[in-house]
C-alpha cells in the first residue's frame, strides 16, 4: 500500500509526525485491538513486513505464505480503516522512532541528507526533519501546549484517505479472486476528501547563496568521498524519456548518467584515475525515490571516492567532472540542431534504430555523440526491459504500488524503463 503523504506534510510543530503515524498504525485496530497483532500473527506464519516514510509517500508491505494471505491482508487493511492510535502505545513507538533516528544519525549517508536539507531556502518543506525524535515529537509539542495524540489522529484522518492510496497484490490466485479480495477488505477505507498539498509551490528549493558552495562534512567512516549535487527542475513527469532510471542494484542510469558514469577509455573516471585523484564514480537519480525525485525538484548526484591526492585537490576533481558535463551539453545541443524536428522532440523512428547500423552512424559518431548514442541506448533499454530477471514478489508489489502514484496505469512497468520519446531539451 502506497499513500500520498510523507514528511513534507508534517506540521512544523511536530516534525516526524508522518513517520510516527506509520509506526502507530501497527499498534492495533478496532477489529484487531491487540497491540502488535499484525506482526505477531505474521511472524508465527513465517511472514515479514516493513514500512517506510519518504518526502511525499508512505509505503507498507508484507509477505506471507499463500494459505495465510487473505487473513493477513484483512489485518493489514485495518491499518487504514480503523487504527486505534492509543495513547498507551505512544511512548513505546516514540522510543522506536527515536532509535531509528539515532541509527540514521550514525550513518554518513543520512547525515549528508540531513545536511542537504539545511541548504534549502528558508520556509522550504525540504527543511522538515522527517525522521522525528523525542525532542520533535514530545518535548517541543509539550512546550508549545500541543496535544500530539490529537495531532496524530487529525493527520491520519486527513492523509490516510482512499483517494491518495494505491494497492498492489501479488498471488498465484486468480485475478478475479484477488480483485474481489481487495474490494471486500479495503472498501471500508475512508475518503477524507482532503487533497495532498501542492508542493510545486515550493519548487527550486535550493535557489539561494548557501547551495553553490563546497562544504566539508566530517565523516564517521574512514573513506574520503566527494558528492557533487545538482538541483534540477522536477522530472517526475518525464517517465517516458528515461532521463533517470536505475535497474538494481546501483548501476549508472539514464542518458546523462550512463555517459558520465562510463568507466572506459575517454571517460571522466578514466582521467581521474590517470591523475590518481579518484578510484570510483557513480551518479544518477532513482525515479521512485521521492528524496531524489520529488515535486519540489530532482536532485542529481555524482558520487566520487577520492584518493589521498584527490582529497587534497577537490577543485581539480570538480573541474574534470564539470568539463565532462560541459562537453556532454555541447554535444547534446549540436545533436539537437542536426536532428529532424520529429526525431529531436518525439519518438525515434524504428528504422533509425534497426536499419541504420552501418557507416552513417559511425561517420557521425565523432561529431554527434548524442545522435549516435540515442538509438544504441534505446535498444539497450528495450532489451533490458524485455529480458531482465523477474523481481521477487515483495519487490514487485512495492514497485507497482509506488509507480501507480507516479505514472498512468499502462506505464507502471515500462515507465522510467523504456525510451519512448526523445527530447534533448529534457537532457
C-alpha positions in Angstrom: 0.0 0.0 0.0 1.4 3.4 -1.1 -0.1 6.5 0.4 0.5 10.0 -0.9 1.6 11.6 2.3 5.1 11.9 3.7 7.2 14.1 5.9 6.8 17.2 3.7 3.3 17.2 5.1 4.5 17.3 8.7 3.4 20.3 10.8 6.3 22.4 11.8 5.3 22.0 15.5 5.6 18.2 15.3 8.2 17.2 12.7 8.4 13.5 12.1 4.7 13.1 12.6 4.2 11.1 9.3 6.9 8.7 10.3 5.4 8.4 13.8 2.0 7.7 12.3 3.5 4.9 10.1 4.6 3.2 13.3 1.4 3.8 15.3 -0.9 2.1 12.8 0.8 -1.2 13.6 -0.3 -0.9 17.2 -3.8 -2.4 16.8 -7.1 -1.6 15.2 -10.8 -1.7 16.2 -11.2 -5.1 14.6 -7.9 -6.5 15.9 -7.2 -4.4 19.1 -4.2 -6.3 20.5 -1.1 -4.3 20.3 1.2 -5.5 17.5 -1.4 -8.1 16.5 -0.4 -7.9 12.8 3.3 -8.5 13.3 2.7 -11.3 15.8 0.2 -13.0 13.5 2.5 -12.6 10.6 5.7 -13.9 12.2 4.0 -17.0 13.5 3.2 -17.9 9.9 6.7 -17.2 8.5 5.9 -13.8 7.1 7.7 -10.5 7.1 6.6 -6.8 6.9 8.1 -3.4 6.6 7.2 0.2 6.0 8.9 3.5 5.2 8.1 7.2 5.1 9.5 9.4 2.4 9.1 13.0 1.5 5.8 12.6 -0.3 4.8 8.9 0.1 4.4 6.3 2.9 4.6 2.7 1.9 3.6 -0.5 3.7 4.2 -4.1 2.5 4.2 -7.7 3.7 5.0 -11.2 2.5 3.4 -14.5 3.7 2.6 -18.0 2.5 -0.4 -18.1 0.2 -2.7 -20.0 2.6 -2.4 -17.2 5.2 -2.6 -14.4 2.7 -6.3 -13.5 3.0 -6.3 -13.3 6.8 -3.1 -11.3 6.9 -4.5 -9.0 4.3 -7.6 -8.4 6.4 -5.4 -7.4 9.3 -3.3 -5.2 7.0 -6.4 -3.4 5.7 -7.4 -2.4 9.2 -4.3 -0.2 9.4 -6.1 2.1 7.0 -9.7 1.6 8.1 -9.7 2.0 11.9 -6.3 2.1 13.6 -6.6 2.6 17.4 -3.7 5.1 17.8 -4.0 4.5 21.6 -2.0 6.8 23.9 -0.8 3.7 25.8 1.3 2.8 22.7 2.7 6.3 22.1 5.7 6.1 24.4 6.9 2.7 23.1 6.6 3.7 19.4 8.1 7.1 20.1 11.1 5.3 21.5 11.2 3.2 18.4 11.2 6.3 16.2 13.9 7.9 18.3 16.0 4.7 17.9 15.7 4.8 14.2 16.8 8.4 14.2 19.9 7.5 16.3 20.8 4.7 13.8 20.4 7.1 10.9 22.5 9.7 12.7 25.3 7.2 12.9 25.3 6.8 9.1 27.3 9.2 6.9 24.7 8.9 4.1 21.8 10.0 6.4 23.9 12.8 7.9 24.6 14.2 4.5 20.9 14.0 3.6 20.1 16.0 6.8 22.8 18.5 5.9 21.4 18.9 2.4 18.1 19.9 3.8 19.7 22.7 5.8 20.9 24.2 2.5 17.4 24.7 1.1 15.7 28.0 1.3 14.0 29.3 4.5 10.4 28.1 4.6 11.0 25.2 2.2 9.4 21.9 3.2 12.8 20.4 2.3 14.0 21.6 5.7 11.5 19.4 7.6 13.1 16.9 10.0 11.3 13.8 8.6 12.7 11.1 10.9 11.4 12.7 14.1 12.7 12.0 17.6 11.7 12.5 21.2 12.6 16.2 21.0 10.5 17.0 17.9 7.5 14.7 18.8 7.3 15.1 22.6 9.4 17.9 24.1 8.7 20.6 21.5 4.9 19.9 21.4 4.7 19.8 25.2 6.5 23.2 25.3 4.0 24.6 22.8 1.0 23.1 24.5 0.3 20.8 21.5 -1.5 17.6 22.1 0.5 15.1 20.0 -2.3 12.5 20.2 -4.9 14.8 18.8 -2.5 15.9 16.1 -1.7 12.3 15.2 -5.4 11.4 14.8 -6.1 14.5 12.7 -3.1 13.8 10.5 -4.4 10.2 10.0 -8.0 11.3 9.2 -6.9 13.8 6.6 -4.0 11.9 5.0 -4.8 8.2 5.1 -7.6 8.7 2.6 -8.6 6.3 -0.1 -8.1 8.7 -3.0 -4.5 9.0 -2.0 -3.8 5.3 -1.9 -2.6 2.7 -4.4 -2.7 -1.0 -3.6 -0.8 -3.9 -5.3 -1.4 -7.6 -4.6 0.8 -10.5 -5.8 -0.5 -14.0 -5.6 -1.0 -17.2 -7.6 -4.7 -16.8 -7.0 -6.9 -15.8 -10.0 -7.2 -12.1 -10.9 -11.0 -12.2 -10.2 -10.4 -13.6 -6.7 -7.7 -11.0 -6.0 -9.9 -8.2 -7.2 -12.8 -9.4 -5.0 -10.5 -9.7 -2.0 -9.3 -6.2 -2.5 -12.8 -4.8 -2.8 -14.1 -6.7 0.2 -11.3 -5.9 2.5 -10.5 -2.3 1.5 -13.9 -0.8 0.7 -14.1 0.5 4.2 -11.0 2.8 3.8 -12.4 6.3 4.4 -12.2 9.1 1.9 -11.5 12.4 3.7 -11.8 14.4 0.5 -8.7 16.3 1.5 -6.2 16.5 -1.3 -2.4 16.5 -0.6 -0.6 19.8 -0.6 0.7 21.2 -3.8 4.4 21.1 -3.3 5.2 22.6 -6.7 4.6 25.9 -5.0 8.0 25.3 -3.3 9.9 24.3 -6.4 13.5 25.2 -6.8 14.2 24.9 -3.1 18.0 25.4 -3.4 17.9 28.6 -5.4 19.9 30.5 -2.7 23.5 31.5 -2.0 24.1 28.7 0.5 23.8 26.0 -2.2 26.5 26.9 -4.7 29.4 26.2 -2.4 31.9 23.5 -1.3 31.3 22.1 2.2 33.5 19.8 4.2 31.4 17.4 6.3 33.5 15.3 8.8 32.7 11.6 8.2 32.2 8.9 10.7 33.7 6.3 8.4 37.2 6.1 7.1 36.5 6.8 3.4 37.1 10.1 1.7 34.1 10.8 -0.6 33.0 13.7 -2.8 29.4 14.4 -3.7 28.6 16.9 -6.4 24.9 17.8 -6.2 22.8 19.5 -8.8 19.2 20.7 -8.1 17.2 20.4 -11.3 13.5 21.2 -12.1 11.3 18.2 -11.1 11.5 15.4 -13.6 8.7 13.2 -12.1 6.6 13.5 -15.2 9.4 12.6 -17.6 8.9 8.9 -17.2 9.0 8.2 -20.9 12.3 10.0 -21.5 14.4 7.7 -19.3 16.4 10.7 -18.0 16.6 8.8 -14.8 16.5 5.1 -14.3 18.4 2.7 -12.2 18.0 -1.1 -12.5 19.1 -3.0 -9.4 21.4 -2.8 -7.7 23.1 0.6 -8.4 24.3 1.0 -12.0 24.5 4.4 -13.6 21.2 5.4 -15.1 19.7 7.4 -17.9 21.2 9.1 -20.9 23.3 11.6 -18.9 24.3 9.3 -16.1 25.2 6.4 -18.4 27.7 8.7 -20.2 29.0 10.4 -17.2 29.2 7.1 -15.3 31.1 5.4 -18.1 34.3 3.9 -16.8 36.2 3.1 -20.1 38.7 5.0 -22.1 37.9 8.7 -22.5 35.6 8.8 -19.5 35.7 11.2 -16.6 36.7 8.4 -14.3 39.5 7.2 -16.5 41.0 10.7 -16.4 40.5 10.9 -12.6 42.3 7.5 -12.2 45.1 8.5 -14.6 45.7 11.5 -12.4 45.4 9.4 -9.2 42.6 11.6 -7.9 39.7 9.0 -7.6 39.0 5.3 -7.6 35.3 5.2 -8.4 32.5 7.3 -9.8 28.7 6.7 -9.8 25.8 9.1 -10.5 22.2 9.4 -11.1 18.6 9.7 -9.8 16.4 6.9 -8.6 13.0 7.9 -10.1 10.9 6.2 -7.4 12.9 7.8 -4.6 11.0 10.9 -3.5 14.1 12.1 -1.8 15.9 12.4 -5.1 12.9 12.9 -7.4 10.2 15.0 -5.7 7.6 17.5 -6.7 10.0 20.2 -5.5 13.0 19.3 -7.6 15.1 16.4 -8.9 18.5 16.0 -7.1 21.2 14.7 -9.4 24.3 13.5 -7.5 27.7 12.4 -8.6 29.4 10.2 -6.0 33.2 10.0 -6.2 35.5 8.0 -3.9 38.7 10.0 -3.6 42.3 9.1 -3.2 44.5 10.9 -0.7 45.7 13.1 -3.6 42.1 13.7 -4.7 41.1 14.8 -1.1 43.8 17.5 -1.2 42.8 18.6 -4.7 39.0 18.6 -4.7 38.8 21.6 -7.0 40.7 19.7 -9.7 38.3 16.7 -9.4 35.3 19.0 -9.7 36.8 20.7 -12.7 37.2 17.4 -14.6 33.6 16.5 -13.9 32.3 19.9 -14.9 34.3 19.9 -18.1 32.9 16.5 -19.0 29.4 17.7 -18.3 30.0 20.8 -20.4 31.2 18.5 -23.3 28.0 16.4 -23.0 25.9 19.5 -23.0 27.6 20.9 -26.1 27.2 17.5 -27.8 23.5 17.4 -27.0 23.0 20.9 -28.4 24.8 20.0 -31.6 22.8 16.8 -31.9 19.5 18.7 -31.5 20.5 21.2 -34.2 21.3 18.4 -36.7 18.3 16.1 -35.9 15.0 16.3 -37.7 12.3 18.0 -35.5 10.2 14.8 -35.4 13.2 13.0 -34.0 14.6 15.6 -31.7 11.2 16.1 -30.0 9.4 12.8 -30.3 9.8 9.1 -30.7 12.8 7.7 -32.5 11.9 6.2 -35.9 12.2 2.4 -35.8 14.4 2.4 -38.9 16.8 4.8 -37.2 17.4 2.2 -34.5 17.4 -1.0 -36.5 18.1 -0.2 -40.2 21.0 2.2 -39.9 23.7 0.3 -38.0 26.3 0.9 -40.6 28.8 3.6 -41.7 26.4 6.6 -41.5 26.2 6.3 -37.7 29.9 5.6 -37.4 30.7 8.7 -39.6 28.7 10.9 -37.3 29.8 9.4 -34.0 32.8 11.7 -33.5 30.7 14.8 -34.2 27.3 14.0 -32.8 27.8 12.0 -29.6 24.1 12.1 -28.6 22.8 11.5 -32.1 24.7 8.2 -32.4 24.3 7.2 -28.8 20.5 7.5 -28.5 19.5 4.6 -30.8 22.1 2.4 -29.0 20.7 3.4 -25.7 17.1 2.9 -26.8 17.8 -0.6 -27.9 19.7 -1.5 -24.8 16.9 -0.3 -22.5 14.4 -2.2 -24.6 16.4 -5.4 -24.3 16.9 -4.9 -20.5 13.1 -4.4 -20.1 12.2 -7.5 -22.1 14.7 -9.9 -20.8 15.5 -8.7 -17.3 15.1 -11.3 -14.5 11.7 -11.1 -12.7 11.7 -9.3 -9.4 10.8 -11.1 -6.1 7.1 -10.8 -5.4 7.5 -8.4 -2.5 9.8 -6.1 -4.6 7.2 -6.3 -7.4 4.3 -5.0 -5.2 6.4 -2.3 -3.7 7.4 -1.1 -7.2 3.9 -1.3 -8.6 2.2 0.4 -5.7 4.8 3.2 -5.9 4.7 3.5 -9.7 0.9 3.8 -9.7 1.4 7.1 -7.8 3.7 8.4 -10.5 2.6 7.2 -13.9 -0.5 6.2 -15.9 -1.6 2.6 -15.3 -0.4 1.5 -18.8 3.1 2.7 -17.9 3.5 1.1 -14.4 6.1 -1.4 -15.7 7.6 0.5 -18.7 7.7 3.9 -17.1 11.3 5.0 -16.4 12.5 1.9 -18.3 11.8 2.3 -22.0 13.0 5.3 -24.0 9.7 6.1 -25.8 10.4 9.8 -26.6 13.5 11.8 -27.3 13.6 15.4 -26.3 17.1 16.7 -25.9 15.8 19.8 -24.1 15.0 17.4 -21.2 18.6 16.4 -21.0 
